[in-house]
Amino acid sequence: MKTTLHSQGTALTIEYRQVGEEYDAVIDGQSLKARLLSFREGSLTLLVNEKPLHVYVAKEGQRTLVSIDGQIYEFTQVQERRGKARRREAGRLDPEVRSPMPGKILQVLVKEGTQVEAGQSLVLVEAMKMENSLTAEGAAVVKKVHVSPGDLVDLGQVVVELEFLTETTTSQEN
């Protein structure tokens, strides 16, 4: 998986893959191995290249603040956020439901062809020892399910594709 974060006008490219309970990552050309040791709301302890690292994370609007050894870093995911904001401003919902972080699929609660309502749970993902429910943004029909229970998913990986229902579609059926 590859993502780009932006901090003070500088782009930080991160590529990573999960291997068992560890992550192999390349951050701006520097390789490292990381494993999650503990996680509590807003803080986590990682083992990075065999050294413990305490990290505190806070989200504030569109930015994420990360504190490592007393140093504070500010990040935004400009491209993803702008794209989603443009779709919502135009009144369009995102038909691709994506994993918000790397994790393991616990349950798939829908099947292809199932009609779902806004806010309905589609998939349960376990990430950093927390259970996350991925939901539909609007009334839709499940077009494609890309995962099964037990699958490991990456940040941003598409897990379900939806086809949103419109008033025109509904009135044509009547």
Salt bridges, closest charged atoms under 4 A:
GLU22 OE2 - ARG35 NE 3.88
ASP24 OD2 - ARG17 NH2 3.37
ASP24 OD1 - LYS33 NZ 2.69
GLU60 OE1 - ARG63 NH2 1.93
GLU74 OE1 - ARG63 NH1 3.21
ASP94 OD2 - ARG87 NH2 3.00
GLU96 OE1 - ARG98 NH2 2.39
GLU112 OE2 - LYS144 NZ 4.00
GLU137 OE2 - ARG88 NH2 2.41
GLU161 OE2 - HIS146 NE2 2.57
